[in-house]
Amino acid sequence: RENSVFYAFTVSKVLKDPEYIEGAAYLSLNGKQGGAKRTLTLKDLPGDQQNSLKLRFKHFQNLEGELLLPDGFKPSGVTIEVKPAGKKFKPVKKSFKWVVQG
């Protein structure tokens, strides 16, 4: 589909302990629509999107999927925020430029 994009990224932890990390990853897309700056969360996107992506891993987890963008939305960046459950692991937030690979 014309407005669909495929995403793939890996979440990992630095500590080499055997504990599982559980929690959620939140994506927000930065861009422009109709000449105005907009930030869209997963819930703002067309289709039946979850609010977040579930996380459960010991060392790393690959996350991938497909997003449907609203008509006229031109993405320029994406922010990924990882929020582990509990207090042992701290939340992490990182922003990336929008890169399309062919």
Secondary structure by P-SEA (a helix, b strand, c coil): cccbbbbbbbbbbcccccbbbbbbbbbbbbbbcccbbbbbcccccccccccbbbbbbccbbbbbbbbbbcccccccbbbbbbbbccccbbbbbbbbcccccc
